[in-house]
């Protein structure tokens, strides 16, 4: 059974995936051992958000980072630092726990 965070991440992608002004991708991070015994890292970097993307704002593309957290989970210091860096450089970033949180983060008018 999928974790609540994975379920919410999937729902976010379903809800916003067909928008013409937005692209979101799942960003899995981690390290695995290759068959030759070496280690391979994947994802952007430690602490990078669960979803990354680009949103068209005016005539520019803005980087988006969405950290998905549900009840009983907390952000790490690295995740918080990543979000703060994106915001500090003019991007859109935040921690969400619901579809409504994502709508607010992305500037979607309330229904």
N, C-alpha and C positions, 0 to 999 in steps of 0.2 A: 504494500500500500504506500502511495506517495505521501511525503510529508506535507503538512499544511503550507509550508513555504513554496514547495514545488507546485502544489495545486494553485496557489495564488499567482505564482509566476506564469503558469500556463494560462490562467484566466486573463492576466494582463496582456499577454501576447495575443490572445484571441480578440480581446476588446479593442486593442490599439493597432494590431498588425496590418489592418487594411487601410489605414489612414494614408492619404497621398502625401501628407506633410511630415511623415514620421517613419523612421526605420528603427526597430529594436532588435537586438540579438542577445541570446543567452550567453553569458560569460562564465564558463566553468573554469575554475582555477585549481591547480593542484600539481602534484608531482607523482610520476609513476616509474616503475622500474621496467626498462626495455629488455627484450630477450637477451641482448648482449651484456646485461648487467649494469649498464649505465642508467642514469636517472634523467628523465625528461620533464621539464616544467611546461605547463600549458596555461592558457589564459593570459590576460594582460599583465597582472602583477599581484602579489599578495595584497589583499585588502581591496582589490578592485570590485566594483559592484556587480550584483547578479545579472542585471540587464544594462547594456550599453547601447547607445544609438546616436542618431542625428535627427534633429527637428529643424524644419525650415522656419525661420523667423525673419520676415521681410524678405530680403534677397540673400540672406546668409544662412548657413547651416550651423546649428549650435550642438555641441557635444552634450549628451545626456547620460547620466549614471543613476540607476535606480537600485537601491539596496532593499531587498524584500525581507521583512521580519514579521513574524507572527508571535502570538502570546507565548511567553516562556523563552524567547530567544532575544539576544542582545547583540549589538554591534561590537566589533573589536576596535581597539585603538587604531589599527591599520585601516579598517573600513571607514571610520570617522575621519581620519586624516585624508583618505582618498576623496571622500565627498567634499570636505572643506577645500581641498585643492581645486576640484572642478569648479565649485562655486566661486572661489577666489580668482579663477582665470576666466570667468564670464560664462561658464556653462550652466546647465540645469542639472541639479543633483539633489537627492534626498532619500530619506528612509520612509518606506511605505508599509502599511499593514492591512490595506484594503484597496479595493478598486477606486473608492472615492478619494483616498489619499493620492493615488496616481493621477486622477482627474485634476485635482488641485495643483499638483506639481507640474503637470503639463499644460495648465491653463485652459482646461476644458470647461465650458460653461455648465453650471448645475442643470440637471434635468427637471 
